[in-house]
Amino acid sequence: MQYRFLDVIKYIMALFVVGIHCLQFNVQAVPLWVYFFLRWAVPIFFITSGYLLERKTQTKSIDKANIIYEQFLRKSVKRYLIWTVIYLPITLFIFWTNDYNWVIDLLFFIRNFIFVGEQPFSWPLWYLLALIVAVFIIKYFRTRGVHLKALWYTGLIFLLVGCGYDQLDIENLPKIPQLLCKACKWIFPNARNGVFQGLAYVSTGMMIFHLQKYSLRIKFILFTLCMSASALVFVIGNLTPFSGLLSGIAVFVVAIEINLPEKKIYTWLRKESILIYFLHMYFVFLLSRIWGHFTSDVYNLWLLCAILSTLTASIIIKLSQKPCFKWINEII
C-alpha cells in the first residue's frame, strides 16, 4: 500500500516546523490555538518513521529485522553527520561572535552533538539524534525478545517524566539533589531527546501499524478521542509533548486511510518535506540577522522562510536527478 496522503501531510508538517522556529521570536504575538496546530508536526515525523519501520520488519525473522534496523540507523547517522557539517558555518559564526572562549565553545559543541542533537540555529537536527537513539533502544530490546507494547508503555512513562524534567524547579531543591539536577541539565538542557520523547513517538508509530485489523469506525473513534484529549491536555499546559503525541496519533490514523491516485507529485512532496524541514533554519538565521525587524513581524518571517525553503528544496531535487549530483540523495 502506498501512503501518498501521508506525503502531503509531511509536507504540511514541514511548513509547520518552519512556523515553530519563526514564531518563537515573538511568542506573545501568537495565539495559543496556532501553537496547538504547530505542535502536531514533529510527533508526526517520528510516528511516520516508526510506522514505516514496523511495516518493513513485522514479518521478518529476528536476524532480518536486525539488518533492517541497522540499515535504518546507518542511514540516519549519515544524515545526522552530513547535516551537522552543513550547519557548521552558522555554528562557527555564532561561536566566533559570542563572549565565550574557544574551549567553552568546543565543550558546548561536543555536548550538543552527542547529547542534545542541535547547535545554534540547527534546531531541527535534534529530531535525527532522537530518532537514532529511539530506534537503537527499540532494536536492542526487540531483538532480545522484549515485546513492542512493553517498549511503548516505557516510552509513555519517559514522556511524562520528560514533561516533569522540563518543569523542574532546581533552585528550590536540597543542595545535593540540586547539584545532581544541574549536572543533568547541563548534559540534557531539556527533554527533547530519544529517551524522553523519541521512544514514545517512534513506538507509537509502530503500535499504530497493528491497528490495520480494526474497522474505520474504530479508527474514527480513536481519532475523535485523541484529538479531544490532545486539546484538553494542551489547554491544561505543562504536557505539550503528550498533547503533540495524541494529535499525531489522530492525524496519522486518518492520513493512512486516505488513498490518492498515483502521481509523481507525491514523491516530490516527500523529498520537499525533508529538505524544508532541515534547510529552513538557514533562512531563519539569515533573515533574523540581516533584517532584524522580522523578529517582530514573525508571520511574514514564516511566509518568506517557507517560500525560500520550498524554492531551494525544488532546485536541490532537480539537481539530484542529474548524474553528477546523485550524492545529494544522501541527505534526502
Rosetta blueprint (number, residue, H / E / L):
1 M L
2 Q L
3 Y L
4 R H
5 F H
6 L H
7 D H
8 V H
9 I H
10 K H
11 Y H
12 I H
13 M H
14 A H
15 L H
16 F H
17 V H
18 V H
19 G H
20 I H
21 H H
22 C H
23 L H
24 Q H
25 F H
26 N H
27 V H
28 Q H
29 A H
30 V L
31 P L
32 L H
33 W H
34 V H
35 Y H
36 F H
37 F H
38 L H
39 R L
40 W L
41 A H
42 V H
43 P H
44 I H
45 F H
46 F H
47 I H
48 T H
49 S H
50 G H
51 Y H
52 L H
53 L H
54 E H
55 R H
56 K H
57 T H
58 Q L
59 T L
60 K L
61 S L
62 I H
63 D H
64 K H
65 A H
66 N H
67 I H
68 I H
69 Y H
70 E H
71 Q H
72 F H
73 L H
74 R H
75 K H
76 S H
77 V H
78 K H
79 R H
80 Y H
81 L H
82 I H
83 W H
84 T H
85 V H
86 I H
87 Y L
88 L H
89 P H
90 I H
91 T H
92 L H
93 F H
94 I H
95 F H
96 W H
97 T H
98 N L
99 D L
100 Y L
101 N L
102 W H
103 V H
104 I H
105 D H
106 L H
107 L H
108 F H
109 F H
110 I H
111 R H
112 N H
113 F H
114 I H
115 F H
116 V H
117 G L
118 E L
119 Q L
120 P L
121 F L
122 S L
123 W L
124 P L
125 L H
126 W H
127 Y H
128 L H
129 L H
130 A H
131 L H
132 I H
133 V H
134 A H
135 V H
136 F H
137 I H
138 I H
139 K H
140 Y H
141 F H
142 R H
143 T L
144 R L
145 G L
146 V L
147 H L
148 L H
149 K H
150 A H
151 L H
152 W H
153 Y H
154 T H
155 G H
156 L H
157 I H
158 F H
159 L H
160 L H
161 V H
162 G H
163 C H
164 G H
165 Y H
166 D H
167 Q H
168 L L
169 D L
170 I H
171 E H
172 N H
173 L L
174 P L
175 K H
176 I H
177 P H
178 Q H
179 L H
180 L H
181 C H
182 K H
183 A H
184 C H
185 K H
186 W H
187 I H
188 F L
189 P L
190 N L
191 A L
192 R L
193 N L
194 G H
195 V H
196 F H
197 Q H
198 G H
199 L H
200 A H
201 Y H
202 V H
203 S H
204 T H
205 G H
206 M H
207 M H
208 I H
209 F H
210 H L
211 L L
212 Q L
213 K L
214 Y L
215 S L
216 L H
217 R H
218 I H
219 K H
220 F H
221 I H
222 L H
223 F H
224 T H
225 L H
226 C H
227 M H
228 S H
229 A H
230 S H
231 A H
232 L H
233 V H
234 F H
235 V H
236 I H
237 G L
238 N L
239 L L
240 T H
241 P H
242 F H
243 S H
244 G H
245 L H
246 L H
247 S H
248 G H
249 I H
250 A H
251 V H
252 F H
253 V H
254 V H
255 A H
256 I L
257 E L
258 I L
259 N L
260 L L
261 P L
262 E L
263 K L
264 K H
265 I H
266 Y H
267 T H
268 W H
269 L H
270 R H
271 K H
272 E H
273 S H
274 I H
275 L H
276 I H
277 Y H
278 F H
279 L H
280 H H
281 M H
282 Y H
283 F H
284 V H
285 F H
286 L H
287 L H
288 S H
289 R H
290 I H
291 W L
292 G H
293 H H
294 F H
295 T H
296 S L
297 D L
298 V H
299 Y H
300 N H
301 L H
302 W H
303 L H
304 L H
305 C H
306 A H
307 I H
308 L H
309 S H
310 T H
311 L H
312 T H
313 A H
314 S H
315 I H
316 I H
317 I H
318 K H
319 L H
320 S H
321 Q L
322 K L
323 P H
324 C H
325 F H
326 K H
327 W H
328 I H
329 N H
330 E H
331 I H
332 I L
